[in-house]
């Protein structure tokens, strides 16, 4: 039995990854803040735990679920926060605004990795952090989110350097998700691809296990996809 933990698996890319893995026979532990929406994805092979990944007690519950299952082959840090909405320039953001965004996008993944590290090492597992082009580019009003994703990228790469973990920061590109829509209220984002279109790229990481590093999902897609 292969086991994955995907944060934020009730919608968007997290849900698309969950669906793909369960179709392949994986058991997936996942979470989300919206308990009703999360309950809709719970089925055989899915362990759904409602809560906020920034909450230490909730993270402890996720670790307990992995401990109960007895292994962890894949950890995907997918849950994200854009920060205060609507998006606004740095001069309008306090350090508390920044800290809240960093807590979700970088701090929580770091603490969850710490709590699950031994399980990943034992299973020779894979760590994937969902990144963004905002981590390496500078877009007006995206400072809180971009700086948090840059920190997540760096933490992910450092886990690989320090303990030899197969750790990857993966930029999925712009996708048609609720998170992306929240960044562009009132705009039509139907031209963006659906999350399922980049899932094969993430699965290729698990299958091929390339050198640890930062990748774009589109560059990992198998030929013909």
C-alpha positions as CSV (number, residue, x, y, z in Angstrom):
1,X,0.0,0.0,0.0
2,X,1.3,3.4,-1.0
3,X,0.3,6.4,1.2
4,X,0.2,10.1,0.4
5,X,-0.6,13.1,2.4
6,X,-1.9,16.0,0.3
7,X,-2.8,19.2,2.0
8,X,-5.8,21.2,0.6
9,X,-7.2,18.2,-1.2
10,X,-10.9,19.2,-1.3
11,X,-10.6,21.3,-4.5
12,X,-8.4,22.4,-7.3
13,X,-5.0,20.9,-7.9
14,X,-5.1,19.0,-4.6
15,X,-8.3,17.3,-5.5
16,X,-7.0,16.4,-9.0
17,X,-3.9,14.8,-7.5
18,X,-6.0,13.0,-4.9
19,X,-8.2,11.6,-7.7
20,X,-5.3,10.4,-9.8
21,X,-3.5,8.7,-6.9
22,X,-6.6,6.9,-5.5
23,X,-7.4,5.7,-9.1
24,X,-3.9,4.0,-8.9
25,X,-4.7,2.4,-5.6
26,X,-3.0,4.8,-3.2
27,X,-4.4,5.7,0.2
28,X,-4.5,9.5,0.5
29,X,-4.7,11.5,3.7
30,X,-6.0,15.0,3.0
31,X,-7.4,18.1,4.7
32,X,-9.3,21.3,4.1
33,X,-10.9,24.1,6.0
34,X,-14.4,23.6,4.5
35,X,-15.6,20.5,6.3
36,X,-18.7,20.1,4.0
37,X,-16.7,20.3,0.8
38,X,-14.0,18.0,2.3
39,X,-16.7,15.4,3.2
40,X,-17.7,15.3,-0.4
41,X,-14.3,13.8,-1.4
42,X,-14.1,11.2,1.3
43,X,-14.5,7.6,0.1
44,X,-12.6,4.3,0.1
45,X,-8.9,5.1,0.1
46,X,-9.3,8.7,1.3
47,X,-8.8,9.8,4.9
48,X,-10.2,13.4,5.2
49,X,-9.4,15.6,8.2
50,X,-11.1,19.0,8.3
51,X,-9.0,21.8,9.6
52,X,-6.5,24.6,8.9
53,X,-3.0,23.5,8.1
54,X,-1.7,26.6,10.0
55,X,-3.2,25.1,13.2
56,X,-0.6,23.1,15.2
57,X,-3.3,20.8,16.6
58,X,-4.6,20.1,13.2
59,X,-1.1,19.2,11.9
60,X,-0.7,16.9,14.8
61,X,-3.8,15.1,13.8
62,X,-2.5,14.7,10.3
63,X,0.7,13.2,11.6
64,X,-1.3,10.8,13.8
65,X,-3.2,9.6,10.7
66,X,0.1,8.8,8.9
67,X,1.3,7.1,12.0
68,X,-1.9,5.0,12.1
69,X,-1.4,4.0,8.5
70,X,2.2,3.1,9.1
71,X,4.0,4.7,6.2
72,X,4.3,7.8,4.0
73,X,5.5,7.6,0.4
74,X,4.5,11.1,-0.8
75,X,4.0,14.4,1.0
76,X,2.4,17.2,-1.1
77,X,2.3,20.7,0.3
78,X,-0.6,22.1,-1.7
79,X,-2.7,24.2,0.7
80,X,-2.0,27.9,0.0
81,X,-3.2,31.4,1.0
82,X,-3.0,34.4,-1.3
83,X,-2.9,36.6,1.7
84,X,-5.3,39.6,2.3
85,X,-7.9,40.0,-0.4
86,X,-8.2,41.8,-2.7
87,X,-4.5,41.6,-3.4
88,X,-2.8,44.9,-2.6
89,X,0.7,46.4,-2.8
90,X,3.3,45.9,-0.1
91,X,2.9,49.4,1.3
92,X,-0.7,48.4,2.3
93,X,0.4,45.3,4.1
94,X,1.5,45.1,7.7
95,X,4.1,42.6,8.9
96,X,1.1,40.7,10.5
97,X,-0.5,40.4,7.1
98,X,2.8,39.0,5.7
99,X,3.3,36.7,8.7
100,X,-0.2,35.2,8.3
101,X,0.5,34.4,4.7
102,X,3.9,33.0,5.4
103,X,2.5,30.8,8.2
104,X,0.2,29.0,5.7
105,X,2.4,28.8,2.7
106,X,5.8,28.2,4.3
107,X,5.6,27.8,8.1
108,X,3.0,25.1,8.1
109,X,4.7,23.0,5.4
110,X,8.0,23.3,7.3
111,X,6.4,22.0,10.5
112,X,4.5,19.3,8.8
113,X,7.7,18.1,7.0
114,X,9.5,18.1,10.4
115,X,6.7,16.0,11.9
116,X,6.7,13.5,9.0
117,X,10.4,13.4,8.0
118,X,11.2,10.0,9.5
119,X,8.3,8.4,7.8
120,X,9.4,9.8,4.4
121,X,13.0,8.8,4.9
122,X,12.0,5.3,5.9
123,X,9.8,4.8,2.9
124,X,12.4,6.6,0.6
125,X,9.5,8.9,-0.2
126,X,9.0,12.1,-2.1
127,X,8.3,15.6,-0.9
128,X,6.6,18.0,-3.4
129,X,5.9,21.6,-2.6
130,X,3.5,23.4,-4.9
131,X,5.2,26.6,-6.0
132,X,4.4,29.5,-8.3
133,X,6.0,31.7,-10.8
134,X,5.4,34.4,-8.2
135,X,8.2,32.8,-6.2
136,X,10.8,33.9,-8.8
137,X,9.1,36.8,-10.5
138,X,8.0,40.1,-9.0
139,X,4.3,41.0,-9.7
140,X,2.7,44.1,-8.2
141,X,0.3,43.1,-5.4
142,X,1.6,39.6,-5.2
143,X,4.3,40.3,-2.7
144,X,2.9,38.4,0.3
145,X,2.1,35.3,-1.7
146,X,5.3,35.4,-3.8
147,X,7.6,35.9,-0.8
148,X,5.9,33.0,1.0
149,X,6.3,30.7,-2.0
150,X,9.9,31.8,-2.4
151,X,10.5,30.8,1.2
152,X,8.8,27.4,0.6
153,X,11.0,26.8,-2.5
154,X,14.1,27.5,-0.4
155,X,13.0,25.3,2.5
156,X,12.2,22.5,0.1
157,X,15.6,22.6,-1.5
158,X,17.3,22.8,1.8
159,X,15.6,19.6,3.0
160,X,17.1,17.9,0.0
161,X,20.5,19.3,0.7
162,X,20.5,18.5,4.4
163,X,19.0,15.0,4.6
164,X,19.1,13.8,1.0
165,X,15.3,13.8,0.7
166,X,13.9,13.7,-2.8
167,X,12.3,17.1,-2.5
168,X,10.8,19.2,-5.3
169,X,9.3,22.6,-5.7
170,X,6.9,22.4,-8.6
171,X,5.3,25.4,-10.4
172,X,1.9,24.2,-11.8
173,X,1.4,27.3,-13.9
174,X,-1.8,29.3,-14.0
175,X,-4.8,27.0,-13.5
176,X,-8.5,27.4,-13.4
177,X,-8.9,27.2,-9.6
178,X,-10.8,29.0,-6.9
179,X,-7.5,30.4,-5.6
180,X,-6.7,31.9,-9.0
181,X,-10.2,33.3,-9.4
182,X,-9.9,35.0,-6.0
183,X,-6.8,36.8,-7.3
184,X,-8.8,38.2,-10.2
185,X,-12.3,38.9,-8.9
186,X,-14.9,39.4,-11.6
187,X,-12.6,38.3,-14.4
188,X,-13.1,35.4,-16.7
189,X,-10.3,32.9,-16.1
190,X,-11.9,30.1,-18.3
191,X,-8.9,30.3,-20.6
192,X,-6.7,28.8,-17.9
193,X,-6.2,25.0,-18.1
194,X,-7.9,22.8,-15.5
195,X,-5.7,21.3,-12.7
196,X,-6.0,17.8,-14.1
197,X,-4.0,18.8,-17.1
198,X,-0.8,19.1,-15.1
199,X,-1.3,16.1,-12.8
200,X,0.7,13.8,-15.1
201,X,3.7,16.0,-14.6
202,X,3.4,15.6,-10.8
203,X,3.0,11.8,-11.2
204,X,6.1,11.7,-13.4
205,X,8.1,13.0,-10.4
206,X,6.9,10.1,-8.3
207,X,7.6,7.6,-11.1
208,X,11.0,9.0,-12.4
209,X,12.4,10.6,-9.3
210,X,14.6,13.2,-11.1
211,X,17.2,15.1,-9.2
212,X,15.8,17.2,-6.4
213,X,15.1,20.8,-7.4
214,X,12.6,23.3,-8.8
215,X,10.6,22.3,-11.9
216,X,7.7,23.5,-14.0
217,X,4.9,20.9,-14.2
218,X,4.5,21.5,-17.9
219,X,8.2,20.5,-18.5
220,X,7.6,17.2,-16.7
221,X,4.6,16.1,-18.8
222,X,5.1,12.7,-20.5
223,X,5.4,12.8,-24.3
224,X,2.0,12.9,-26.0
225,X,0.2,14.5,-23.0
